[in-house]
Each structure stands twice: as structure tokens, then as C-alpha cells.
């Protein structure tokens, strides 16, 4: 991930085709030891591809990942009425229970 981040930083900085030396020098400038094999693998995978196209393809893949938000929203609305009833019952029970004042002592006595 750090190699991809370095590549993307270099592209954002204006270097349209970062080399292995560019990535290595960027990583070493922040104290990270760079592995040449990982950098060469990354460059081989990204060769001939634009960053904008890769990001667009990644967004399309992420859009198909179910996050559970829609199911939780629909079930949340149905269960909110039951939760409100439970809360009202708990408040009524708490009112019936004795408070510290009724026991003859307080928290800071």
C-alpha cells in the first residue's frame, strides 16, 4: 500500500510516469525502506494505465459491495417503535424504584 501511495503522490505532484527510482527516493525521504521487487511489481501492474481510469474502476467495484446500510435503515425504522415502548417502560420502572434520598444517605455524605 505504501508503494501505491507513493506512486499516487508522485502522479499528483505532476510526475505522470514515476519510475522505480522516484518511488524509492520518495519513500526513503520519509524513512521507509523500499523493496525493489515490490516497486517493480507495482510498476508492471500499472504500466499503460491511467490513474483516473484505475480510480474509476475501483469506484465501480466498491459500488457493488453491500454495506448493510439499506437493510439496517429499513429494519431500524421498524424497530424504532419497539425501542420507544421499551424506553417508556424502563422509565416507569425506574420511577417506582427507591432513590438514594429515600434510603437515608446520599452519594456524597
C-alpha positions in Angstrom: 0.0 0.0 0.0 2.9 2.4 0.8 4.2 1.9 -2.7 0.9 2.7 -4.3 0.5 5.7 -2.1 4.0 6.9 -3.1 3.1 6.4 -6.8 -0.1 8.3 -6.4 1.6 11.2 -4.6 4.2 11.4 -7.4 1.4 11.5 -10.0 -0.5 14.1 -8.0 2.7 16.1 -7.8 3.0 16.3 -11.6 5.1 13.2 -12.5 2.9 11.3 -14.9 5.1 8.2 -15.1 7.0 7.8 -11.8 10.0 5.4 -12.1 11.3 3.0 -9.5 14.0 5.5 -8.6 11.3 8.2 -8.0 9.3 5.9 -5.7 12.4 4.8 -3.8 13.6 8.3 -3.2 10.2 9.4 -2.0 9.9 6.5 0.4 13.4 6.9 1.7 12.9 10.7 2.2 10.4 9.8 4.9 12.4 7.0 6.4 10.8 4.0 4.8 13.0 1.2 3.4 11.8 0.4 -0.2 11.8 -3.1 -1.6 12.8 -3.1 -5.3 10.7 -6.2 -6.1 7.5 -4.7 -4.8 8.1 -1.5 -6.7 8.8 -3.4 -9.9 5.6 -5.4 -9.4 3.6 -2.3 -8.9 5.0 -0.6 -12.0 4.4 -3.7 -14.1 0.7 -3.8 -12.9 0.2 0.0 -13.6 2.1 0.1 -16.9 -0.1 1.7 -19.6 -2.9 2.5 -17.3 -4.0 6.0 -16.2 -4.6 6.7 -12.6 -8.0 8.3 -13.4 -9.2 5.1 -15.1 -7.9 2.9 -12.2 -9.8 5.1 -9.7 -13.0 4.9 -11.7 -12.7 1.1 -12.0 -12.1 0.9 -8.2 -15.2 3.1 -7.5 -17.3 0.8 -9.7 -16.1 -2.2 -7.8 -16.8 -0.6 -4.4 -20.3 0.4 -5.5 -21.2 -3.3 -5.9 -20.1 -4.1 -2.3 -23.0 -4.5 0.1 -22.5 -2.4 3.2 -25.7 -3.3 5.0 -26.8 0.3 5.3 -30.0 -0.2 3.3 -31.1 -3.2 5.3 -30.3 -1.6 8.6 -32.2 1.5 7.6 -35.4 -0.4 6.8 -35.2 -2.6 9.8 -34.2 0.3 12.0 -37.4 2.2 11.2 -39.5 -0.9 12.1 -37.7 -1.5 15.4 -37.6 2.2 16.5 -41.3 2.0 17.6 -40.5 -1.1 19.8 -37.4 0.7 21.2 -39.5 3.7 22.2 -42.0 1.5 24.0 -39.2 -0.3 25.9 -37.7 3.0 26.9 -41.0 4.2 28.3 -41.4 1.0 30.3 -37.9 1.4 31.7 -38.6 5.0 32.8 -41.8 3.9 34.6 -39.9 1.1 36.4 -37.1 3.5 37.4 -39.7 5.9 38.9 -41.0 3.1 41.0 -37.6 2.2 42.4 -36.3 3.9 45.5 -33.8 6.7 45.1 -30.7 7.4 47.3 -32.6 10.0 49.2 -35.2 7.5 50.3 -32.5 5.2 51.8 -31.3 7.8 54.3 -28.0 8.5 52.7 -26.7 10.4 49.7 -23.8 9.7 47.4 -21.6 12.4 48.9 -22.5 12.1 52.6 
